[in-house]
Amino acid sequence: MDVIVIGGGIAGIATASAWSSVMPLLRKAQPTVTTAPCCPRRSTCGSARRSCRHGVPQKPASCSSPASILTPVPRNCPLFTKLLKQLLEDGGVQFQLGREVTAIRADAQRAAVELGPRAGEVDGKGRKSRDVELIGADAIVVAAGTGTPALLATLGIRLPLHPLRLHTLTAPIAYEERAPHITVVDSVKRITMTRINQRMRVTGGAVLESVAKTHKPMTESMTRRALALLGQATHDWIPGAAKVSAPRAWDGIRLVSPDGLPVVSPTGHARLFINAAHGPAGWGIACGAAKVVAAMVYGITPEVPAETLSALRMDRF
Ligand SMILES: Cc1cc2nc3c(=O)[nH]c(=O)nc-3n(C[C@H](O)[C@H](O)[C@H](O)COP(=O)(O)OP(=O)(O)OC[C@H]3O[C@@H](n4cnc5c(N)ncnc54)[C@H](O)[C@@H]3O)c2cc1C
């Protein structure tokens, strides 16, 4: 079966991997998540700040609110993706890097994508080429991150998925004994603190944006406010762990749905599938979502409960 996966991010590459022999490797790499309720400075429990022992932030004894999720520290994401790409190429998968899919065509018999010209490609008269290449397949999976809504719109499919700008700051570890060895997620303020070797990476300060604005940087004052939130959360949860006065800041866009769950779903077109809008957890759930969408393409019932599948369907909105 020929399958086109649109999207060069983790969702796309994991989806492509789900058809090949690398699936056992993906299964091994899928992180497990453990929950451990904690809540610093929550009005519900009145606890000002919990202690931090053995590098693991502790839940205050008086606290009953599930305000955080603790997960294992992620593995090396760039290396994981590069190895997958290499394995896929060895297995015959073709990558069309630097190409943009400008439209999708799908009907009961066949599906195809229109690929825009390569960067710098010129026509016979030396002008910028406008030639579109048509590539057909048995099925298409749209896993194009924030590009997904526009691509689906070419088929008249409109979903309430929105770009969200997320901030991150990376700061060197200040005191080793105070730095956690697991990821801490403040699920109330939606801020994640992850240790990456000798640095802490703090992510959050989300801003909902229009598609048009995602191509422009945010105003300085908005960025400052977002980064201040991250600094405060670091101070609340892991006081003294990182030198937040010397951080490296970055922001990026992710696609989110109104209920926060991804869309891993068949569509009204028998040959078209979606694997997108993973929000804050795209890396965490990429391999599992890929396995589900691969089963759908093959017409196999995915190995997840039926309620989970319906919670991920596009027609839930
Ligand atoms: C600051 C920040 C921190 C994060 N931290 C974490 C974390 O700690 N853990 C975690 O699990 N997740 C995290 N995430 C979320 C995670 O990064 C995303 O959920 C994940 O990267 C989404 O992957 P994706 O493949 O769906 O989309 P993307 O990575 O956006 O990839 C989409 C790809 O599709 C391509 N594309 C788009 N349109 C087209 C088109 N028309 N034609 C061809 N190609 C197209 C794009 O060029 C891109 O390569 C974070 C996100 C941000 C912004």
The ligand as an SDF file (V2000), in Angstrom:
LIG
                    3D

 53 58  0  0  0  0  0  0  0  0999 V2000
    8.0770   25.4480   23.3370 C   0  0  0  0  0  0  0  0  0  0  0  0
    7.5110   24.0490   23.1830 C   0  0  0  0  0  0  0  0  0  0  0  0
    7.8420   23.0520   24.0840 C   0  0  0  0  0  0  0  0  0  0  0  0
    7.2990   21.7750   23.9710 C   0  0  0  0  0  0  0  0  0  0  0  0
    7.6570   20.7990   24.8700 N   0  0  0  0  0  0  0  0  0  0  0  0
    7.1660   19.5370   24.7440 C   0  0  0  0  0  0  0  0  0  0  0  0
    7.5330   18.4980   25.6440 C   0  0  0  0  0  0  0  0  0  0  0  0
    8.3210   18.7120   26.5530 O   0  0  0  0  0  0  0  0  0  0  0  0
    7.0110   17.2480   25.4740 N   0  0  0  0  0  0  0  0  0  0  0  0
    6.1220   16.9730   24.4760 C   0  0  0  0  0  0  0  0  0  0  0  0
    5.6490   15.8390   24.3630 O   0  0  0  0  0  0  0  0  0  0  0  0
    5.7620   17.9340   23.5980 N   0  0  0  0  0  0  0  0  0  0  0  0
    6.2480   19.2070   23.7260 C   0  0  0  0  0  0  0  0  0  0  0  0
    5.8630   20.1900   22.8600 N   0  0  0  0  0  0  0  0  0  0  0  0
    4.8580   19.8700   21.8670 C   0  0  0  0  0  0  0  0  0  0  0  0
    5.4680   19.1620   20.6870 C   0  0  0  0  0  0  0  0  0  0  0  0
    6.6380   19.8630   20.2840 O   0  0  0  0  0  0  0  0  0  0  0  0
    4.4530   19.1590   19.5620 C   0  0  0  0  0  0  0  0  0  0  0  0
    3.2300   18.5910   20.0070 O   0  0  0  0  0  0  0  0  0  0  0  0
    4.9800   18.3140   18.4190 C   0  0  0  0  0  0  0  0  0  0  0  0
    6.2280   18.7880   17.9990 O   0  0  0  0  0  0  0  0  0  0  0  0
    4.0020   18.3790   17.2770 C   0  0  0  0  0  0  0  0  0  0  0  0
    4.5490   17.5770   16.2710 O   0  0  0  0  0  0  0  0  0  0  0  0
    3.8760   17.5060   14.8560 P   0  0  0  0  0  0  0  0  0  0  0  0
    4.6860   16.5770   14.0480 O   0  0  0  0  0  0  0  0  0  0  0  0
    2.4040   17.2550   15.0200 O   0  0  0  0  0  0  0  0  0  0  0  0
    3.9610   19.0060   14.2940 O   0  0  0  0  0  0  0  0  0  0  0  0
    5.2780   19.8580   13.8390 P   0  0  0  0  0  0  0  0  0  0  0  0
    6.4770   19.5210   14.6340 O   0  0  0  0  0  0  0  0  0  0  0  0
    4.8050   21.2760   13.8040 O   0  0  0  0  0  0  0  0  0  0  0  0
    5.5270   19.3200   12.3910 O   0  0  0  0  0  0  0  0  0  0  0  0
    4.6710   19.6050   11.3370 C   0  0  0  0  0  0  0  0  0  0  0  0
    5.4900   19.5100   10.0720 C   0  0  0  0  0  0  0  0  0  0  0  0
    4.6090   19.6070    8.9590 O   0  0  0  0  0  0  0  0  0  0  0  0
    5.1980   20.4630    8.0160 C   0  0  0  0  0  0  0  0  0  0  0  0
    4.1300   21.0590    7.2150 N   0  0  0  0  0  0  0  0  0  0  0  0
    3.1630   21.9150    7.5960 C   0  0  0  0  0  0  0  0  0  0  0  0
    2.3840   22.2520    6.5650 N   0  0  0  0  0  0  0  0  0  0  0  0
    2.8740   21.5770    5.4900 C   0  0  0  0  0  0  0  0  0  0  0  0
    2.5090   21.5210    4.1130 C   0  0  0  0  0  0  0  0  0  0  0  0
    1.4790   22.2100    3.6160 N   0  0  0  0  0  0  0  0  0  0  0  0
    3.2470   20.7330    3.2780 N   0  0  0  0  0  0  0  0  0  0  0  0
    4.3060   20.0090    3.7540 C   0  0  0  0  0  0  0  0  0  0  0  0
    4.7030   20.0230    5.0620 N   0  0  0  0  0  0  0  0  0  0  0  0
    3.9810   20.8110    5.8890 C   0  0  0  0  0  0  0  0  0  0  0  0
    5.9530   21.5010    8.8400 C   0  0  0  0  0  0  0  0  0  0  0  0
    6.9430   22.1260    8.0570 O   0  0  0  0  0  0  0  0  0  0  0  0
    6.5210   20.6270    9.9250 C   0  0  0  0  0  0  0  0  0  0  0  0
    7.7360   20.0520    9.5310 O   0  0  0  0  0  0  0  0  0  0  0  0
    6.3940   21.4810   22.9310 C   0  0  0  0  0  0  0  0  0  0  0  0
    6.0580   22.4860   22.0010 C   0  0  0  0  0  0  0  0  0  0  0  0
    6.6120   23.7610   22.1090 C   0  0  0  0  0  0  0  0  0  0  0  0
    6.2510   24.8200   21.1040 C   0  0  0  0  0  0  0  0  0  0  0  0
  1  2  1  0
  2  3  1  0
  2 52  2  0
  3  4  2  0
  4  5  1  0
  4 50  1  0
  5  6  2  0
  6  7  1  0
  6 13  1  0
  7  8  2  0
  7  9  1  0
  9 10  1  0
 10 11  2  0
 10 12  1  0
 12 13  2  0
 13 14  1  0
 14 15  1  0
 14 50  1  0
 15 16  1  0
 16 17  1  0
 16 18  1  0
 18 19  1  0
 18 20  1  0
 20 21  1  0
 20 22  1  0
 22 23  1  0
 23 24  1  0
 24 25  2  0
 24 26  1  0
 24 27  1  0
 27 28  1  0
 28 29  2  0
 28 30  1  0
 28 31  1  0
 31 32  1  0
 32 33  1  0
 33 34  1  0
 33 48  1  0
 34 35  1  0
 35 36  1  0
 35 46  1  0
 36 37  1  0
 36 45  1  0
 37 38  2  0
 38 39  1  0
 39 40  1  0
 39 45  2  0
 40 41  1  0
 40 42  2  0
 42 43  1  0
 43 44  2  0
 44 45  1  0
 46 47  1  0
 46 48  1  0
 48 49  1  0
 50 51  2  0
 51 52  1  0
 52 53  1  0
M  END
$$$$
